[in-house]
């Protein structure tokens, strides 16, 4: 048994080493370019200070839009992921073939980045934060559905079997046998998705969804680095605050 474990460990190390070597070669790494690029980066950072505080009122409005997109997108994802996560969970509550089919569809959707969904919705409904929230919502839905399904697959089977023994329907099995056990993980995963969606809302803003991402792109296009620094500082502050709020909620309810 120990010899088999050693062989497995050596094979795993070889596979990881081969994958890293292959990836490194594919990146066309040029450290001289990195060195010169760091010099340019340092110059840009120096140009960002002192921040142009006259941009602050506009930056606050952009920050609110970004936060609103993250909240609505997370809510859309959560609402859709709760039932779909149950259907995708490989448990005894539903036929396994049905759950496997649902999880396969989720894997296909997960291969598409949130930014692509945002671009599609921009083309469908036009510019603004609404398509950004929809794109974030789809991305959150796919991610949370997978995480919720895995949380439901790990619940203790005794309460599930007890509900089934008294003739409970699949929905009753979910509500009374599985959800009470998985709810803390649901909350933790949702808060994590919200934190990620703040960054995602910034990125989708670059493609026309508004918020900080849109303003950052505009000011960088004008080389207005002192204004750019205002948006960066607010964004960093919002991420730190979101992490603190998320931590406090998790500590209290999970």
C-alpha positions as CSV (number, residue, x, y, z in Angstrom):
1,X,0.0,0.0,0.0
2,X,2.8,2.5,0.9
3,X,4.6,1.6,-2.3
4,X,1.5,2.3,-4.3
5,X,1.1,5.7,-2.6
6,X,4.7,6.6,-3.3
7,X,4.2,5.7,-7.0
8,X,1.0,7.8,-7.1
9,X,2.7,10.7,-5.5
10,X,5.6,10.6,-8.0
11,X,3.2,10.3,-10.9
12,X,1.3,13.3,-9.6
13,X,4.5,15.4,-9.2
14,X,5.6,14.5,-12.7
15,X,2.2,15.5,-14.2
16,X,2.2,18.8,-12.4
17,X,5.8,19.5,-13.4
18,X,5.0,18.7,-17.0
19,X,1.9,20.9,-17.0
20,X,3.8,23.8,-15.5
21,X,6.7,23.4,-18.0
22,X,4.2,23.2,-20.9
23,X,2.4,26.3,-19.7
24,X,5.6,28.3,-19.1
25,X,6.7,27.5,-22.7
26,X,3.4,28.6,-24.0
27,X,3.6,32.0,-22.3
28,X,6.7,33.1,-24.3
29,X,8.1,34.5,-21.1
30,X,10.5,37.4,-21.6
31,X,11.9,38.7,-18.3
32,X,13.5,41.7,-20.0
33,X,10.1,42.9,-21.2
34,X,8.8,42.5,-17.7
35,X,11.7,44.5,-16.3
36,X,11.1,47.4,-18.7
37,X,7.3,47.2,-18.2
38,X,7.7,47.5,-14.4
39,X,9.5,50.8,-15.0
40,X,6.6,52.1,-17.1
41,X,4.2,50.9,-14.5
42,X,6.0,52.7,-11.7
43,X,5.9,55.9,-13.8
44,X,2.1,55.5,-14.2
45,X,1.7,55.0,-10.5
46,X,3.7,58.2,-9.8
47,X,1.4,60.1,-12.1
48,X,-1.7,58.9,-10.1
49,X,-0.7,61.0,-7.1
50,X,-2.0,63.2,-5.7
51,X,-5.5,62.0,-6.5
52,X,-7.8,64.6,-8.2
53,X,-10.5,64.9,-5.5
54,X,-12.6,67.0,-7.8
55,X,-13.6,63.7,-9.4
56,X,-14.9,62.3,-6.1
57,X,-18.6,63.2,-6.5
58,X,-18.7,61.5,-10.0
59,X,-16.7,58.5,-8.6
60,X,-19.2,58.1,-5.7
61,X,-22.1,57.8,-8.2
62,X,-20.1,55.2,-10.3
63,X,-19.4,53.3,-7.1
64,X,-23.1,53.1,-6.2
65,X,-23.9,51.8,-9.6
66,X,-21.2,49.1,-9.3
67,X,-22.4,48.0,-5.9
68,X,-26.0,47.9,-7.1
69,X,-25.0,45.7,-10.1
70,X,-23.2,43.4,-7.7
71,X,-26.2,43.1,-5.3
72,X,-28.8,42.6,-8.0
73,X,-26.6,40.2,-9.9
74,X,-26.0,38.1,-6.8
75,X,-29.7,38.1,-5.9
76,X,-30.6,36.9,-9.4
77,X,-28.0,34.1,-9.2
78,X,-29.1,33.0,-5.7
79,X,-32.8,32.8,-6.6
80,X,-32.1,30.7,-9.6
81,X,-29.5,28.6,-8.0
82,X,-31.5,27.3,-5.0
83,X,-33.9,25.1,-7.0
84,X,-31.5,24.3,-9.8
85,X,-28.8,23.3,-7.2
86,X,-31.3,20.9,-5.7
87,X,-32.0,19.4,-9.1
88,X,-28.3,19.1,-9.9
89,X,-27.4,17.4,-6.6
90,X,-26.6,13.7,-7.0
91,X,-28.7,12.5,-4.1
92,X,-31.5,10.0,-3.7
93,X,-34.1,12.7,-3.9
94,X,-34.3,12.8,-7.7
95,X,-33.3,10.3,-10.4
96,X,-29.5,10.4,-10.9
97,X,-29.8,10.6,-14.7
98,X,-31.8,13.8,-14.3
99,X,-29.3,15.4,-11.9
100,X,-26.4,14.5,-14.1
101,X,-28.1,16.1,-17.1
102,X,-28.7,19.3,-15.1
103,X,-25.1,19.4,-13.9
104,X,-23.9,18.9,-17.5
105,X,-25.8,21.9,-18.7
106,X,-24.4,23.9,-15.8
107,X,-20.9,22.9,-16.8
108,X,-21.5,24.0,-20.3
109,X,-22.8,27.4,-19.1
110,X,-19.9,27.7,-16.7
111,X,-17.4,27.6,-19.6
112,X,-18.7,31.0,-20.7
113,X,-17.2,33.9,-18.7
114,X,-19.4,36.5,-17.0
115,X,-18.0,39.2,-19.3
116,X,-19.4,37.4,-22.4
117,X,-22.8,37.2,-20.8
118,X,-22.6,40.9,-20.1
119,X,-21.6,41.7,-23.7
120,X,-24.5,39.6,-25.0
121,X,-27.0,41.4,-22.8
122,X,-25.6,44.8,-23.9
123,X,-26.4,43.8,-27.4
124,X,-29.9,42.6,-26.4
125,X,-31.1,45.4,-24.1
126,X,-28.6,48.2,-24.8
127,X,-26.0,50.0,-22.7
128,X,-26.3,50.6,-18.9
129,X,-26.1,48.8,-15.6
130,X,-29.2,46.6,-16.3
131,X,-27.4,44.3,-18.8
132,X,-24.4,44.3,-16.5
133,X,-26.6,43.0,-13.6
134,X,-28.1,40.4,-15.9
135,X,-24.7,39.2,-17.0
136,X,-23.5,39.0,-13.4
137,X,-26.7,37.2,-12.5
138,X,-26.2,34.5,-15.0
139,X,-22.5,34.0,-13.9
140,X,-23.6,33.9,-10.3
141,X,-26.4,31.5,-11.0
142,X,-24.1,29.0,-12.7
143,X,-21.4,29.2,-10.0
144,X,-23.9,29.1,-7.1
145,X,-25.9,26.2,-8.6
146,X,-22.7,24.1,-8.7
147,X,-21.7,25.1,-5.1
148,X,-25.3,24.6,-3.8
149,X,-25.5,21.1,-5.4
150,X,-22.2,20.1,-3.8
151,X,-23.4,21.4,-0.4
152,X,-26.6,19.3,-0.7
153,X,-24.6,16.2,-1.7
154,X,-22.7,16.4,1.5
155,X,-25.7,16.6,3.9
156,X,-26.3,13.8,6.4
157,X,-28.6,11.3,4.9
158,X,-30.6,10.5,8.1
159,X,-33.0,13.5,8.0
160,X,-33.5,13.0,4.2
161,X,-34.4,9.3,4.7
162,X,-36.7,10.3,7.6
163,X,-38.7,12.7,5.4
164,X,-38.9,10.1,2.6
165,X,-40.0,7.5,5.1
166,X,-43.2,9.4,6.0
167,X,-44.0,9.9,2.3
168,X,-42.4,13.3,1.7
169,X,-42.3,14.6,-1.9
170,X,-38.9,15.7,-3.4
171,X,-39.7,19.3,-2.6
172,X,-40.4,18.4,1.0
173,X,-37.2,16.3,1.2
174,X,-35.4,19.4,0.0
175,X,-37.1,21.9,2.4
176,X,-37.2,19.7,5.6
177,X,-34.4,17.2,5.1
178,X,-31.6,19.0,3.2
179,X,-32.0,22.8,3.3
180,X,-31.7,23.2,7.1
181,X,-28.3,21.4,6.9
182,X,-27.0,23.2,3.8
183,X,-28.3,26.7,4.7
184,X,-25.0,27.9,6.4
185,X,-23.0,26.8,3.3
186,X,-25.6,28.5,1.1
187,X,-25.1,31.7,2.9
188,X,-21.3,31.5,2.9
189,X,-21.2,30.7,-0.8
190,X,-23.6,33.6,-1.6
191,X,-21.6,36.1,0.3
192,X,-18.4,34.9,-1.4
193,X,-20.2,35.3,-4.8
194,X,-21.2,38.8,-3.8
195,X,-17.6,39.7,-3.0
196,X,-16.5,38.3,-6.4
197,X,-19.3,40.2,-8.2
198,X,-18.1,43.6,-7.0
199,X,-15.0,42.9,-9.1
200,X,-17.1,41.4,-11.9
201,X,-19.3,44.6,-11.9
202,X,-16.2,46.7,-12.4
203,X,-15.1,44.5,-15.3
204,X,-18.5,44.4,-17.1
205,X,-18.6,48.2,-16.8
206,X,-15.7,48.3,-19.3
207,X,-18.0,46.9,-22.0
208,X,-20.7,49.5,-21.5
209,X,-22.5,48.5,-18.3
210,X,-21.7,51.7,-16.4
211,X,-20.2,52.0,-13.0
212,X,-16.6,52.3,-12.0
213,X,-15.4,50.1,-14.8
214,X,-16.8,52.4,-17.5
215,X,-15.4,55.6,-15.8
216,X,-12.0,53.9,-15.3
217,X,-11.8,53.0,-19.0
218,X,-12.7,56.6,-20.0
219,X,-10.2,58.3,-17.7
220,X,-7.4,55.9,-18.7
221,X,-8.2,56.7,-22.3
222,X,-7.6,60.4,-21.5
223,X,-4.4,59.5,-19.5
224,X,-6.0,61.3,-16.5
225,X,-4.1,59.2,-14.0
226,X,-4.9,61.5,-11.0
227,X,-8.6,60.9,-11.7
228,X,-8.0,57.2,-12.2
229,X,-6.5,57.0,-8.7
230,X,-9.7,58.2,-7.2
231,X,-11.7,55.4,-8.7
232,X,-9.0,52.8,-7.7
233,X,-9.0,54.0,-4.1
234,X,-12.8,53.9,-3.9
235,X,-12.8,50.4,-5.4
236,X,-10.2,49.1,-3.0
237,X,-12.1,50.6,-0.1
238,X,-15.4,49.0,-1.3
239,X,-13.8,45.6,-1.6
240,X,-12.3,45.8,1.9
241,X,-15.6,46.9,3.4
242,X,-17.4,44.1,1.6
243,X,-15.0,41.6,3.0
244,X,-15.5,43.0,6.5
245,X,-19.3,42.9,6.1
246,X,-19.2,39.4,4.7
247,X,-17.0,38.2,7.5
248,X,-19.3,39.6,10.2
249,X,-22.4,38.0,8.6
250,X,-20.7,34.6,8.3
251,X,-19.5,34.8,11.9
252,X,-23.0,35.6,13.2
253,X,-25.1,33.2,11.1
254,X,-22.8,30.3,10.0
